[in-house]
């Protein structure tokens, strides 16, 4: 993806009209340099969808991780609950 700026006349792209001077993201193969000026590269978005490094671990793995680090998981009985307890304990370290 490229960051582009509209040169002169409004440009309609993916259902949105961008006025003169507007900046927006455009796929490289769609660029018409008579309509827009390329002003930069857009960083690729990270494809890792996990919010936590603990997601995907089994209940036993989570409990063992907490026990090895002396983290009290209290009455947490779900993966989500145990992950929350571990993350809270790590924030206070």
C-alpha positions as CSV (number, residue, x, y, z in Angstrom):
1,X,0.0,0.0,0.0
2,X,1.1,3.5,-0.7
3,X,0.2,6.8,0.9
4,X,-1.0,9.2,-1.8
5,X,-2.1,12.8,-2.1
6,X,-4.8,14.0,-4.5
7,X,-3.1,16.4,-7.0
8,X,-5.9,18.5,-8.6
9,X,-9.4,17.0,-9.1
10,X,-11.3,14.9,-6.6
11,X,-10.5,11.2,-6.8
12,X,-13.0,8.5,-6.0
13,X,-11.4,5.3,-4.6
14,X,-13.2,2.3,-3.0
15,X,-16.4,4.2,-2.7
16,X,-15.0,7.3,-1.1
17,X,-14.4,10.7,-2.8
18,X,-11.2,12.4,-1.8
19,X,-10.9,16.1,-2.5
20,X,-7.8,18.0,-3.8
21,X,-5.0,17.8,-1.2
22,X,-6.5,14.8,0.6
23,X,-4.2,12.0,1.7
24,X,-5.2,8.3,1.8
25,X,-4.0,4.8,1.3
26,X,-4.1,3.2,-2.2
27,X,-2.9,-0.1,-3.5
28,X,0.2,0.3,-5.7
29,X,-1.4,-1.2,-8.8
30,X,-4.3,1.3,-8.7
31,X,-2.1,4.4,-8.8
32,X,-2.6,6.9,-11.6
33,X,0.2,9.5,-11.2
34,X,-1.8,12.1,-13.2
35,X,-4.4,12.1,-10.4
36,X,-2.4,11.3,-7.2
37,X,1.1,11.8,-6.0
38,X,2.8,9.0,-4.0
39,X,4.0,10.5,-0.8
40,X,5.0,7.4,1.2
41,X,4.8,3.7,2.0
42,X,2.3,2.3,4.4
43,X,3.7,-0.2,6.8
44,X,2.3,-3.7,6.5
45,X,-0.2,-4.5,9.2
46,X,0.8,-7.2,11.6
47,X,-1.1,-10.4,10.9
48,X,-0.6,-11.9,14.4
49,X,-4.1,-11.9,15.8
50,X,-3.3,-13.1,19.3
51,X,-3.9,-10.4,21.9
52,X,-1.9,-12.2,24.5
53,X,1.2,-14.5,24.4
54,X,-0.8,-16.9,26.6
55,X,-3.7,-17.4,24.2
56,X,-3.6,-20.9,22.8
57,X,-2.0,-22.4,25.9
58,X,-3.9,-25.3,27.6
59,X,-5.4,-24.9,31.1
60,X,-2.7,-27.2,32.5
61,X,0.0,-25.1,30.8
62,X,-1.5,-21.9,32.2
63,X,-1.8,-23.3,35.7
64,X,1.8,-24.6,35.6
65,X,3.1,-21.2,34.3
66,X,1.3,-19.4,37.1
67,X,2.5,-22.0,39.7
68,X,6.2,-21.8,38.6
69,X,6.1,-18.0,39.0
70,X,4.1,-18.0,42.3
71,X,1.1,-16.2,40.7
72,X,-2.1,-16.7,42.6
73,X,-4.9,-17.4,40.1
74,X,-7.5,-17.3,42.9
75,X,-10.8,-18.8,41.9
76,X,-10.2,-18.5,38.1
77,X,-11.4,-21.6,36.4
78,X,-11.4,-20.5,32.7
79,X,-8.5,-19.9,30.3
80,X,-9.6,-16.3,30.0
81,X,-9.7,-15.9,33.8
82,X,-6.3,-17.4,34.4
83,X,-4.7,-15.4,31.6
84,X,-6.2,-12.2,33.2
85,X,-4.7,-13.1,36.6
86,X,-1.3,-13.8,35.1
87,X,-1.3,-10.6,33.1
88,X,-2.4,-8.6,36.2
89,X,0.4,-10.1,38.3
90,X,3.0,-9.3,35.6
91,X,1.8,-5.6,35.5
92,X,2.6,-5.3,39.2
93,X,6.1,-6.8,38.9
